[in-house]
């Protein structure tokens, strides 16, 4: 069961970003709604409101998250501060510009973006958000508390040995300046949290 899932992730590692977007669209179908509501988005950009209303696209009940396809050309398309600073066009938030994925698939997408853009895009989301979450949840079996996160954990679950093997393979996609050492990726839990406390 887990071997098949691992092989699918390995296949994605060998594919281009566009091939993986197509693969995930075929696997999960198209996203069912825009990421943000258009009127709310425009009002936000005009400084009329402080928060943007999200669309009804969520499939976290199925353990899936949403990835912005154009994150290979733009940084942090879901982040309101980046949206405001860069005045991203609404077209980037349309459902046709989104794809569903599980957590490992999301990590792989960001690693490939980083690889294909030499670290210009993909790496911030990978390093600051997705990798730390995946690493702690799966390498150290630190289960998330909220139900939607637990659904995502269960959907992507791999045993610890396969998780670590996969993380090493994904890490090798990253430009050198973003790669972790093998020792870091395989360190025991106690050493990891000592290292984190020292940061």
C-alpha positions as CSV (number, residue, x, y, z in Angstrom):
1,X,0.0,0.0,0.0
2,X,2.7,2.5,1.1
3,X,5.1,1.3,-1.6
4,X,2.7,2.3,-4.4
5,X,2.2,5.8,-2.8
6,X,6.0,6.2,-2.4
7,X,6.4,5.2,-6.1
8,X,3.9,7.8,-7.2
9,X,5.8,10.5,-5.2
10,X,9.1,9.3,-6.9
11,X,7.4,9.5,-10.3
12,X,6.5,13.2,-9.5
13,X,10.1,13.9,-8.4
14,X,11.2,12.8,-11.9
15,X,8.6,15.0,-13.7
16,X,8.6,18.6,-14.7
17,X,6.4,21.1,-12.8
18,X,3.9,21.3,-15.7
19,X,3.8,17.5,-16.0
20,X,3.0,17.3,-12.3
21,X,0.3,20.0,-12.5
22,X,-1.4,18.0,-15.3
23,X,-1.0,14.7,-13.3
24,X,-2.7,16.2,-10.2
25,X,-5.5,17.8,-12.2
26,X,-6.2,14.3,-13.7
27,X,-5.8,12.6,-10.3
28,X,-8.1,15.0,-8.2
29,X,-10.1,16.9,-10.8
30,X,-10.2,20.7,-11.1
31,X,-10.6,23.0,-8.2
32,X,-14.3,23.7,-7.5
33,X,-14.1,27.5,-6.8
34,X,-11.8,30.5,-7.0
35,X,-9.4,31.0,-4.1
36,X,-10.8,34.4,-3.2
37,X,-14.0,36.1,-4.0
38,X,-13.4,38.6,-6.8
39,X,-15.3,41.6,-5.4
40,X,-13.7,41.1,-2.0
41,X,-10.3,40.8,-3.7
42,X,-10.8,44.1,-5.6
43,X,-12.1,45.9,-2.4
44,X,-9.0,44.6,-0.5
45,X,-6.7,46.0,-3.2
46,X,-8.5,49.3,-3.0
47,X,-8.0,49.4,0.8
48,X,-11.7,49.2,1.5
49,X,-11.4,46.1,3.6
50,X,-8.6,44.4,5.6
51,X,-9.3,40.7,4.8
52,X,-10.2,38.9,1.6
53,X,-13.2,36.5,1.5
54,X,-12.1,33.0,0.4
55,X,-14.0,30.9,-2.1
56,X,-15.5,27.5,-1.2
57,X,-12.7,25.4,-2.7
58,X,-11.6,23.5,0.3
59,X,-11.2,19.7,0.2
60,X,-9.4,19.3,3.5
61,X,-12.1,16.8,4.4
62,X,-10.4,14.7,1.7
63,X,-7.0,15.6,3.1
64,X,-6.2,17.8,0.1
65,X,-4.8,21.4,0.1
66,X,-4.8,23.9,-2.8
67,X,-1.7,25.0,-4.6
68,X,-1.5,28.1,-6.9
69,X,-0.2,26.9,-10.2
70,X,1.5,30.3,-10.9
71,X,3.7,30.1,-7.9
72,X,6.4,29.2,-10.4
73,X,6.2,32.9,-11.5
74,X,5.0,34.7,-8.4
75,X,5.7,34.5,-4.6
76,X,3.1,33.7,-2.0
77,X,-0.1,34.1,-4.1
78,X,-2.3,33.3,-1.1
79,X,-0.7,35.8,1.3
80,X,-2.6,39.1,1.6
81,X,0.5,41.1,2.4
82,X,2.2,39.9,-0.9
83,X,-1.1,40.4,-2.8
84,X,-1.2,44.0,-1.6
85,X,2.5,44.8,-2.1
86,X,2.6,43.3,-5.6
87,X,-1.0,44.1,-6.7
88,X,-1.4,40.6,-8.1
89,X,-4.1,40.4,-10.7
90,X,-7.3,38.5,-9.7
91,X,-6.8,36.1,-12.6
92,X,-4.1,34.3,-10.5
93,X,-6.8,33.4,-8.0
94,X,-9.3,31.8,-10.4
95,X,-10.0,28.1,-10.0
96,X,-8.4,27.3,-13.3
97,X,-5.1,28.5,-11.8
98,X,-5.3,26.2,-8.8
99,X,-4.7,22.5,-8.3
100,X,-5.4,20.1,-5.4
101,X,-2.6,18.0,-3.8
102,X,-1.7,16.2,-0.7
103,X,1.1,17.4,1.6
104,X,3.9,15.5,0.0
105,X,2.7,16.4,-3.4
106,X,2.6,20.1,-2.3
107,X,6.2,19.7,-1.0
108,X,7.3,18.2,-4.3
109,X,5.7,20.9,-6.3
110,X,7.5,23.6,-4.4
111,X,10.8,21.7,-4.6
112,X,10.5,21.4,-8.4
113,X,9.5,25.1,-8.7
114,X,12.6,26.0,-6.7
115,X,14.7,23.7,-8.9
116,X,13.3,25.0,-12.2
117,X,13.7,28.7,-11.2
118,X,17.0,28.2,-9.4
119,X,15.5,29.2,-6.1
120,X,13.7,32.4,-7.3
121,X,10.3,30.9,-6.6
122,X,9.0,27.9,-4.6
123,X,11.7,27.9,-1.9
124,X,10.1,30.4,0.5
125,X,6.9,28.3,0.8
126,X,8.9,25.1,1.0
127,X,11.4,26.3,3.7
128,X,9.1,28.4,5.8
129,X,5.9,26.5,5.8
130,X,5.5,23.2,4.1
131,X,8.7,21.4,4.9
132,X,8.8,22.1,8.7
133,X,5.2,20.9,9.0
134,X,5.7,17.8,7.0
135,X,9.0,17.0,8.7
136,X,7.6,17.2,12.2
137,X,4.3,15.5,11.4
138,X,5.8,12.5,9.5
139,X,9.4,12.1,10.7
140,X,8.5,12.4,14.4
141,X,4.8,11.4,14.2
142,X,3.8,14.7,15.9
143,X,0.1,14.5,15.0
144,X,-1.6,17.8,14.3
145,X,-4.5,18.8,16.6
146,X,-7.0,20.4,14.3
147,X,-9.3,18.0,12.3
148,X,-8.5,19.5,8.8
149,X,-4.7,19.1,9.5
150,X,-5.3,15.5,10.7
151,X,-7.2,14.8,7.5
152,X,-4.2,16.0,5.5
153,X,-1.8,14.0,7.7
154,X,-3.8,10.8,7.2
155,X,-4.2,11.3,3.4
156,X,-0.4,11.7,2.8
157,X,0.7,9.3,5.6
158,X,3.9,7.3,5.0
159,X,5.7,5.3,7.7
160,X,8.8,7.1,9.2
161,X,11.4,5.1,7.1
162,X,9.7,5.9,3.8
163,X,9.1,9.5,4.9
164,X,12.8,10.1,5.5
165,X,13.8,8.3,2.3
166,X,11.3,10.5,0.4
167,X,12.4,13.7,2.1
168,X,16.0,13.0,1.1
169,X,15.0,12.6,-2.5
170,X,12.8,15.7,-2.5
171,X,15.6,17.7,-0.8
172,X,18.0,16.8,-3.7
173,X,15.8,18.7,-6.1
174,X,16.4,22.0,-4.3
175,X,19.2,24.4,-5.3
176,X,22.3,23.8,-3.1
177,X,21.7,26.8,-0.9
178,X,18.3,25.4,0.3
179,X,19.3,21.7,0.7
180,X,19.4,20.1,4.2
181,X,22.1,17.7,5.2
182,X,21.4,14.0,5.3
183,X,22.2,14.1,9.0
184,X,19.5,16.7,9.6
185,X,16.9,14.9,7.6
186,X,17.5,11.6,9.6
187,X,18.3,13.0,13.0
188,X,16.4,11.7,16.0
189,X,13.6,13.7,17.5
190,X,15.4,14.9,20.7
191,X,18.4,16.3,18.7
192,X,16.0,18.0,16.3
193,X,14.1,19.9,19.1
194,X,17.4,20.8,20.8
195,X,18.6,22.3,17.5
196,X,15.3,24.2,17.0
197,X,15.5,25.6,20.5
198,X,19.0,27.0,19.7
199,X,17.7,28.9,16.6
